[in-house]
Amino acid sequence: MDPVARAALATIAYFDLFQVPLTALEVWRNLFWPALSERQRVEGPAPGLGDVEAALARLVAAGKLVSQDGYVSLPGGVPASARLMREADALRKWRRLRFGARLLSGVPFLKGIAVVNTLPIGAARRESDIDVLLVARAGRLYTMRFVAVAVATLCGFYRSRENVANQLCLSFSLTEKALDIMPLAKTGGDPHLQFWLANAHVISERDRVFDIFWRANATFLTPLPNARLRRLPKPVRPPRVLAILRDAAERLLAGSFGDRVESWARNLQMRRFAANTQSRARRGGTDVVISDDVLKFHERDTREEIRTRWAQRRAVLGV
């Protein structure tokens, strides 16, 4: 099997873990080029879209892939119709996301919002929540998150244990000082986090903060050379009155008074975090991270399991 076909098959095998058939464009965009072993890796530029399309045609002809309605998948995988039905359900989530992001973008010290995880890759189910990444101004992480959670709760789109479907999950926040997420990667390789990053979709931002975010993670994205930062055609902006209130609050909280408010918000949230005696935060590691620049609450982090399952799937496929 030629290197392009091997890389394409490895990529499709990853998305098959989430029951997501892919178009040729999606395979090219997510091509895990260094997925091959060091001895098999081909140096030089990553394959173009035409190369990937030709490789997919060869794999379909050889019976290693199934092609249906413009999508390719492993034999026995989820049919294209399931992906199409899931995309129809996802429209509701995207509308919900735009509504919530419009209000959240008026939160003081919030620099950017991106949707991540299952929704951007077409893996979200009807009962799924909507995972978002929030970027805060340095030194105001806890103030931003306190207000963001309050706004989401009051407006009815905050994800809780009792209310999950189509709700916004605010479990991952960074400041401008912690845009490089490689320190959060699992030891031994973290392909899930790399695909997660490569498929992040910018919903709202200020000062082009996600351009900085993307550059900060360029090295981490080396295995995905065709990944590009994606944005909505028309970025979400807050209502004018919220933008005015946000700017006024940021001026008020810019100095020492803002430092005291940040300290209060931090202490308040730390007490709540400490009350969760079963949290993975007590074990250390990168599943749950609580610091002045990163708040990450993934109590059911499955990255190592996904890495193992992908490696097993690739071994069966011979890639």
C-alpha positions in Angstrom: 0.0 0.0 0.0 1.4 3.4 -1.0 2.1 6.0 1.7 -0.8 8.3 0.8 -3.3 5.5 0.9 -1.9 4.3 4.3 -2.2 7.8 5.7 -5.7 8.2 4.4 -6.7 4.8 5.8 -5.2 5.7 9.2 -7.2 9.0 9.2 -10.4 7.3 8.3 -9.8 4.7 11.0 -9.5 7.5 13.6 -12.9 9.0 12.7 -14.5 5.6 12.5 -14.0 5.4 16.3 -16.6 8.1 16.4 -18.8 6.6 13.7 -18.1 9.5 11.3 -17.8 8.8 7.5 -15.7 11.4 5.8 -15.7 13.3 2.5 -12.4 13.3 0.5 -11.9 17.0 1.5 -12.3 16.0 5.2 -9.8 13.2 4.8 -7.3 15.6 3.2 -7.9 18.3 5.8 -7.3 15.7 8.6 -4.6 13.7 6.9 -2.4 12.3 9.7 0.7 12.3 7.5 3.3 11.2 10.1 1.0 8.5 11.3 3.3 6.0 9.6 6.3 4.7 11.4 9.6 6.4 11.2 11.0 3.9 8.7 7.9 4.3 6.5 7.5 8.1 6.7 7.8 9.9 3.5 9.7 13.2 3.8 8.6 16.2 1.8 5.3 18.1 1.3 2.0 16.6 2.4 -0.2 15.1 -0.3 -2.6 17.4 -2.1 -6.3 16.9 -2.4 -6.0 15.2 -5.8 -3.5 12.8 -4.3 -5.9 11.9 -1.5 -8.8 11.5 -3.9 -6.8 9.1 -6.1 -5.7 7.1 -3.0 -9.3 6.8 -1.8 -10.4 5.6 -5.2 -7.7 2.9 -5.0 -8.8 1.9 -1.5 -12.4 1.6 -2.6 -11.4 -0.5 -5.6 -9.4 -2.8 -3.3 -12.4 -3.2 -1.0 -10.7 -1.6 1.9 -13.1 1.4 1.9 -16.8 1.8 1.1 -18.0 4.9 -0.8 -21.5 6.1 -0.5 -23.1 9.5 -1.3 -19.8 11.3 -1.3 -18.6 9.8 1.9 -16.0 7.1 2.6 -15.9 4.7 5.5 -14.4 1.4 6.6 -16.4 -1.7 5.5 -19.1 -2.3 8.1 -18.9 1.3 9.4 -21.7 3.7 9.8 -23.5 4.4 6.5 -23.5 7.9 5.0 -27.2 8.2 5.7 -26.4 8.2 9.5 -23.9 11.1 9.0 -26.5 13.0 7.0 -29.2 12.6 9.6 -26.7 13.6 12.3 -25.8 16.7 10.4 -29.5 17.6 10.2 -29.7 17.3 14.0 -26.5 19.4 14.3 -28.2 22.4 12.8 -30.1 22.8 16.0 -26.9 22.8 18.0 -25.3 25.4 15.7 -28.2 27.7 16.2 -28.1 27.2 19.9 -24.3 27.8 19.8 -24.7 31.1 17.9 -27.3 32.3 20.4 -25.2 31.4 23.4 -22.0 32.8 21.8 -23.7 36.1 21.1 -24.4 36.6 24.8 -21.1 35.2 26.0 -19.2 37.5 23.7 -20.4 40.3 25.9 -18.7 38.8 28.9 -15.8 41.0 30.3 -12.3 39.8 29.5 -13.5 37.0 27.2 -11.2 37.2 24.2 -12.5 34.3 22.1 -14.9 31.4 21.8 -14.4 28.3 19.7 -16.5 25.2 19.3 -14.5 21.9 19.7 -14.8 18.2 20.0 -17.8 16.4 18.4 -19.8 19.1 16.8 -17.2 20.4 14.3 -16.4 16.8 13.1 -20.0 15.7 12.6 -19.9 13.3 15.6 -22.4 15.1 17.8 -25.6 13.2 18.7 -29.0 14.5 19.5 -28.4 14.1 23.2 -24.9 15.6 23.1 -23.9 18.9 24.6 -21.8 21.6 22.8 -18.2 21.8 23.9 -16.6 25.3 23.7 -13.2 26.6 24.4 -13.0 30.0 26.1 -10.0 32.3 25.9 -9.6 34.9 28.6 -7.4 37.9 29.1 -4.4 37.1 31.3 -5.0 37.8 34.9 -8.8 37.7 34.6 -9.5 34.0 34.0 -11.7 33.5 37.1 -13.6 36.7 36.7 -14.4 35.8 33.1 -15.5 32.3 33.9 -17.6 33.4 36.9 -19.5 35.9 34.7 -19.7 33.4 31.7 -21.2 30.7 33.9 -23.6 33.2 35.4 -24.8 34.4 32.0 -25.1 30.9 30.6 -27.1 29.8 33.7 -29.4 32.8 33.7 -30.1 32.5 30.0 -30.7 28.8 30.2 -27.9 27.4 28.0 -25.4 26.2 30.7 -24.7 22.5 30.6 -25.4 20.7 33.9 -25.8 17.1 35.0 -29.5 17.4 34.7 -29.6 19.3 31.4 -27.2 18.2 28.7 -28.6 18.1 25.2 -27.8 21.2 23.2 -26.4 23.0 26.2 -23.0 24.8 26.2 -20.3 23.0 28.1 -17.8 25.6 29.6 -15.3 23.1 30.9 -12.2 24.4 29.2 -10.8 27.9 29.5 -7.3 29.3 28.8 -5.7 32.7 29.2 -3.6 34.4 26.5 -0.5 33.2 28.5 -1.4 29.6 28.0 -2.4 29.3 24.4 0.1 26.5 23.7 -1.8 23.4 24.7 1.0 20.9 24.2 1.7 20.8 28.0 -1.8 19.4 28.3 -1.0 16.5 26.0 -0.8 12.9 27.2 2.7 11.4 27.5 3.4 9.0 24.7 1.4 10.9 22.1 -2.0 12.5 22.1 -3.7 12.2 18.7 -7.1 13.0 20.0 -6.0 16.3 21.3 -4.3 17.0 18.0 -7.4 16.2 16.0 -9.4 18.2 18.6 -7.2 21.2 17.9 -7.2 20.8 14.1 -11.0 20.9 14.0 -11.6 23.8 16.4 -14.0 26.2 14.8 -13.8 29.9 15.8 -17.2 31.4 16.7 -16.2 34.7 18.2 -13.0 36.5 18.9 -11.3 39.8 19.7 -7.9 41.0 18.5 -7.6 37.9 16.3 -6.6 35.9 19.4 -7.1 32.6 17.6 -4.4 33.5 15.1 -2.0 33.7 18.0 -3.5 30.4 19.4 -2.9 28.7 16.1 0.7 29.9 15.8 1.4 28.8 19.4 0.4 25.3 18.5 2.1 25.0 15.1 4.6 22.4 16.3 1.9 20.3 18.0 0.0 20.3 14.7 2.9 19.1 12.6 1.3 15.6 12.1 -1.7 17.3 10.5 -0.1 19.5 7.8 -3.3 20.3 6.0 -5.2 21.6 9.1 -6.3 25.2 8.8 -7.9 27.5 11.4 -11.6 27.6 10.6 -14.0 30.5 11.3 -17.6 31.2 10.8 -18.1 33.3 7.6 -19.7 35.9 9.8 -18.2 36.0 13.3 -20.7 36.3 16.2 -20.7 39.6 17.9 -22.5 40.7 21.1 -25.5 43.0 21.0 -24.4 46.6 21.1 -25.7 47.3 24.6 -23.7 44.2 25.9 -20.6 45.4 24.1 -20.9 48.8 25.8 -21.4 47.2 29.2 -18.5 44.8 28.6 -16.1 47.6 27.7 -17.2 49.6 30.7 -16.7 46.7 33.0 -13.2 46.0 31.6 -12.2 49.6 32.2 -13.6 49.5 35.8 -11.8 46.2 36.6 -8.5 46.9 34.8 -6.5 48.0 37.9 -6.2 47.0 41.5 -9.9 46.9 42.1 -10.1 44.3 39.3 -7.3 42.3 41.0 -9.4 42.2 44.1 -12.4 41.0 42.2 -10.3 38.4 40.4 -9.0 37.2 43.8 -12.6 37.0 45.1 -13.8 35.1 42.1 -10.9 32.7 42.3 -11.4 31.9 46.0 -15.1 31.4 45.4 -14.6 28.9 42.6 -11.7 27.2 44.3 -14.0 26.4 47.3 -16.4 24.9 44.9 -13.7 22.8 43.2 -12.4 21.6 46.5 -15.9 20.4 47.5 -15.7 17.8 44.7 -13.7 15.2 46.6 -13.9 12.6 43.8 -12.4 15.0 41.2 -9.4 13.8 39.1 -7.8 17.1 40.1 -6.6 15.3 43.2 -4.6 12.8 41.1 -2.7 15.3 39.1 -2.2 14.9 35.4 -3.9 16.7 32.5 -7.5 15.5 32.7 -8.5 18.1 35.3 -6.2 21.2 35.5 -6.8 24.1 37.8 -4.4 27.0 37.7 -4.2 30.8 37.1 -4.1 30.3 33.3 -5.9 27.0 32.6 -9.2 25.6 33.8 -9.9 22.2 32.3 -12.6 19.9 33.8 -12.7 16.7 31.9 -13.5 14.2 34.6 -14.2 11.5 32.0 -11.1 12.1 29.8 -10.9 9.3 27.3 -7.8 10.3 25.4 -5.6 7.4 26.4 -8.4 4.9 25.6 -8.9 6.6 22.1 -5.2 6.4 21.5 -5.2 2.7 22.3 -8.3 1.9 20.2 -6.9 3.8 17.2 -3.6 2.0 17.4 -5.4 -1.4 17.5 -7.6 -0.4 14.6 -4.6 0.6 12.6 -2.8 -2.6 13.4 -5.7 -4.6 12.1 -5.7 -2.5 8.9 -2.0 -2.8 8.5 -1.3 0.9 8.7 
